[in-house]
């Protein structure tokens, strides 16, 4: 029998990340969100008036994908565009409904974080110790 491969922190983080991502994906489904849409909504909240090109850059998607996703968020009443006419720069903002939904997501994240910390306390503490603190105290965001 061949020897097991050496430990790879990269592979370990990928495996743990996929597991946690799957849990978050499932938790977002009842709220009508995907991780990508949650990320876009978080970026728009953090930077009202953000341009589509900047939103796409921060989200690691194409500008066309950002337009498509924001159109869906707008149709759902989660995002508003103060200009919304051809040729004008967009002034995207999160609506009251979007803020309420982000509050629900924050509660979901809090529950998931507690579950993951209970299941893997050493890993969570190691991550906390090795990563810089968030830039501000206004909750989880992708920006």
Beta strands, then each sheet from edge to edge (+ up, - down):
strand 1: 79-81
strand 2: 92-94
sheet 1: 1+ 2-
end
